[in-house]
Structures are given as structure tokens and as C-alpha cells.
Amino acid sequence: MKTNHKAVWLVVLIAQIIPAIWYGLFVDAYLSLNNLTMEDTAHPIAYLVSILSSTALTYMLSYIYGRMNIVSAIDGAKTALIIGFPIYILGLITWNLFSLRPYALAWLDGGVNLIILIIAGAIIGGWQKK
């Protein structure tokens, strides 16, 4: 499978939009659980890192899906869920518990990343380059 760069960049764009909506909905919980203010969250470098991270993750997913011969949106989404749940949810639960951080942060931060990964999996799996 060849890399569909249009699909990758669509996912990168979506990966910037979904957290804006997600954290907009849960802003009070996020700030409270992290003991932050809105002013604490205004870091331009974080947005650049988010774009770089999304790009690297999506190209990695495209490579893995090519090696696994995933060629449908459903298989792409299911595979993303199987990969993402232990990493994003269980990994963050472990991290937060050992760091004495609120358990709910794992679901808040991990949830948005898992949603993005599942959407990315569906797009990368379903939108094949001809």
C-alpha cells in the first residue's frame, strides 16, 4: 500500500480540530483536574508539537496499515481501537495513578486521543491511494 498523503494531512487537520472541540466542552474539568487557569494553557509551542505529533503518528499508522494490509475503514477503525485503548487509556491510567494525578484525567486526555486515532484509522484504512 502506498501512502495517501492527502489522507494523512486530512487526519492531521482533524487531529487539531477535535481536541479544540473536546477540551472546549470539558474546559472546566480539565483546568480543575490540572490546577490550571486558561492563561496557563496558552503555549504556542504546544500547538506546533501537536501538529508534529499528529503528522508522525498518522504516517506511522499508514505504514503499519500497509504492512498489515488493512484496506477498509471498518478494519482501520477497529485496529486503531485495539492499538489505542491500551496505549491511550490504560497507559494514562497507570501514569496518572503512579503520578498521584486524578484518575479522570486518563479518560479526559486519553479519550480524545483514542477518538482521534479511531477516526485516523478509519480514514487511513478506507482511503487507499490508487
Secondary structure as a PSIPRED ss2 file (coil, helix, strand):
# PSIPRED VFORMAT (PSIPRED V4.0)

   1 M C   1.000  0.000  0.000
   2 K C   1.000  0.000  0.000
   3 T C   1.000  0.000  0.000
   4 N C   1.000  0.000  0.000
   5 H H   0.000  1.000  0.000
   6 K H   0.000  1.000  0.000
   7 A H   0.000  1.000  0.000
   8 V H   0.000  1.000  0.000
   9 W H   0.000  1.000  0.000
  10 L H   0.000  1.000  0.000
  11 V H   0.000  1.000  0.000
  12 V H   0.000  1.000  0.000
  13 L H   0.000  1.000  0.000
  14 I H   0.000  1.000  0.000
  15 A H   0.000  1.000  0.000
  16 Q H   0.000  1.000  0.000
  17 I H   0.000  1.000  0.000
  18 I H   0.000  1.000  0.000
  19 P H   0.000  1.000  0.000
  20 A H   0.000  1.000  0.000
  21 I H   0.000  1.000  0.000
  22 W H   0.000  1.000  0.000
  23 Y H   0.000  1.000  0.000
  24 G H   0.000  1.000  0.000
  25 L H   0.000  1.000  0.000
  26 F C   1.000  0.000  0.000
  27 V H   0.000  1.000  0.000
  28 D H   0.000  1.000  0.000
  29 A H   0.000  1.000  0.000
  30 Y H   0.000  1.000  0.000
  31 L H   0.000  1.000  0.000
  32 S H   0.000  1.000  0.000
  33 L H   0.000  1.000  0.000
  34 N H   0.000  1.000  0.000
  35 N C   1.000  0.000  0.000
  36 L C   1.000  0.000  0.000
  37 T C   1.000  0.000  0.000
  38 M H   0.000  1.000  0.000
  39 E H   0.000  1.000  0.000
  40 D H   0.000  1.000  0.000
  41 T H   0.000  1.000  0.000
  42 A C   1.000  0.000  0.000
  43 H C   1.000  0.000  0.000
  44 P H   0.000  1.000  0.000
  45 I H   0.000  1.000  0.000
  46 A H   0.000  1.000  0.000
  47 Y H   0.000  1.000  0.000
  48 L H   0.000  1.000  0.000
  49 V H   0.000  1.000  0.000
  50 S H   0.000  1.000  0.000
  51 I H   0.000  1.000  0.000
  52 L H   0.000  1.000  0.000
  53 S H   0.000  1.000  0.000
  54 S H   0.000  1.000  0.000
  55 T H   0.000  1.000  0.000
  56 A H   0.000  1.000  0.000
  57 L H   0.000  1.000  0.000
  58 T H   0.000  1.000  0.000
  59 Y H   0.000  1.000  0.000
  60 M H   0.000  1.000  0.000
  61 L H   0.000  1.000  0.000
  62 S H   0.000  1.000  0.000
  63 Y H   0.000  1.000  0.000
  64 I H   0.000  1.000  0.000
  65 Y H   0.000  1.000  0.000
  66 G H   0.000  1.000  0.000
  67 R H   0.000  1.000  0.000
  68 M H   0.000  1.000  0.000
  69 N C   1.000  0.000  0.000
  70 I C   1.000  0.000  0.000
  71 V C   1.000  0.000  0.000
  72 S C   1.000  0.000  0.000
  73 A H   0.000  1.000  0.000
  74 I H   0.000  1.000  0.000
  75 D H   0.000  1.000  0.000
  76 G H   0.000  1.000  0.000
  77 A H   0.000  1.000  0.000
  78 K H   0.000  1.000  0.000
  79 T H   0.000  1.000  0.000
  80 A H   0.000  1.000  0.000
  81 L H   0.000  1.000  0.000
  82 I H   0.000  1.000  0.000
  83 I H   0.000  1.000  0.000
  84 G H   0.000  1.000  0.000
  85 F H   0.000  1.000  0.000
  86 P H   0.000  1.000  0.000
  87 I H   0.000  1.000  0.000
  88 Y H   0.000  1.000  0.000
  89 I H   0.000  1.000  0.000
  90 L H   0.000  1.000  0.000
  91 G H   0.000  1.000  0.000
  92 L H   0.000  1.000  0.000
  93 I H   0.000  1.000  0.000
  94 T H   0.000  1.000  0.000
  95 W H   0.000  1.000  0.000
  96 N H   0.000  1.000  0.000
  97 L H   0.000  1.000  0.000
  98 F H   0.000  1.000  0.000
  99 S C   1.000  0.000  0.000
 100 L C   1.000  0.000  0.000
 101 R C   1.000  0.000  0.000
 102 P C   1.000  0.000  0.000
 103 Y C   1.000  0.000  0.000
 104 A H   0.000  1.000  0.000
 105 L H   0.000  1.000  0.000
 106 A H   0.000  1.000  0.000
 107 W H   0.000  1.000  0.000
 108 L H   0.000  1.000  0.000
 109 D H   0.000  1.000  0.000
 110 G H   0.000  1.000  0.000
 111 G H   0.000  1.000  0.000
 112 V H   0.000  1.000  0.000
 113 N H   0.000  1.000  0.000
 114 L H   0.000  1.000  0.000
 115 I H   0.000  1.000  0.000
 116 I H   0.000  1.000  0.000
 117 L H   0.000  1.000  0.000
 118 I H   0.000  1.000  0.000
 119 I H   0.000  1.000  0.000
 120 A H   0.000  1.000  0.000
 121 G H   0.000  1.000  0.000
 122 A H   0.000  1.000  0.000
 123 I H   0.000  1.000  0.000
 124 I H   0.000  1.000  0.000
 125 G H   0.000  1.000  0.000
 126 G H   0.000  1.000  0.000
 127 W C   1.000  0.000  0.000
 128 Q C   1.000  0.000  0.000
 129 K C   1.000  0.000  0.000
 130 K C   1.000  0.000  0.000
